[in-house]
């Protein structure tokens, strides 16, 4: 079966190159905010306290994932993405 290029699909001539979806931009900003939150936690909460290393590692894993997911989920899809 031959592959048919449909409009607005990756690799098609109609798909603009270099365009970043709004949801991706929102998730990127969420990840940057998560980095700041992790810095604050590390500087003021985890520093000098008797918090188990496993808990600290779990927080360091979960915070960026939740922030990126939540910010990307909250951003509505643009009309260009729906075409």
C-alpha positions in Angstrom: 0.0 0.0 0.0 1.4 3.4 -1.0 1.7 6.1 1.6 -0.4 9.1 0.8 0.7 12.5 2.1 -2.3 14.3 3.5 -2.4 18.1 4.2 -1.1 19.2 7.6 0.6 15.9 8.3 4.3 15.8 9.2 6.3 15.6 6.1 3.6 17.0 3.8 4.3 20.1 1.7 1.4 22.0 3.5 2.9 21.5 6.9 4.8 24.7 7.9 8.3 24.0 9.1 9.7 25.6 12.3 6.2 26.0 13.9 5.9 25.0 17.5 2.5 24.1 18.8 1.0 26.3 21.5 0.6 23.2 23.8 4.4 22.4 23.4 5.3 26.0 24.3 3.0 25.9 27.4 4.6 22.6 28.5 8.1 24.0 28.0 7.2 27.0 30.2 5.7 24.6 32.8 9.0 22.7 32.8 11.0 25.8 33.3 8.7 26.8 36.2 9.2 23.4 37.7 12.9 23.9 37.6 12.5 27.0 39.6 10.2 25.2 42.1 12.8 22.5 42.5 15.5 25.0 43.2 13.3 26.6 45.9 12.6 23.2 47.4 16.2 22.2 47.3 17.4 25.5 48.7 14.8 26.0 51.5 13.0 22.8 52.2 15.4 19.9 51.6 18.6 21.7 52.7 19.5 20.7 56.2 16.3 18.8 56.9 16.1 15.1 57.6 14.1 14.1 54.5 14.9 10.7 53.2 16.8 10.6 49.9 14.1 8.5 48.3 11.4 11.1 49.0 13.6 13.9 47.7 14.3 11.9 44.5 10.6 11.2 44.0 9.8 14.9 44.4 12.5 15.7 41.9 11.0 13.3 39.4 7.3 14.1 39.9 7.3 17.9 40.0 8.6 18.5 36.5 6.4 15.9 35.0 3.3 17.2 36.7 4.1 20.8 35.8 4.7 20.1 32.2 1.6 17.9 31.8 -0.6 20.4 33.6 0.5 23.4 31.6 0.2 21.5 28.3 -3.2 20.1 29.3 -4.5 23.5 30.3 -3.6 25.1 27.0 -6.3 24.7 24.4 -5.5 23.5 20.9 -5.1 26.1 18.3 -7.3 26.2 15.2 -4.3 25.5 12.9 -3.7 22.2 14.8 -7.3 21.0 14.2 -7.2 21.3 10.4 
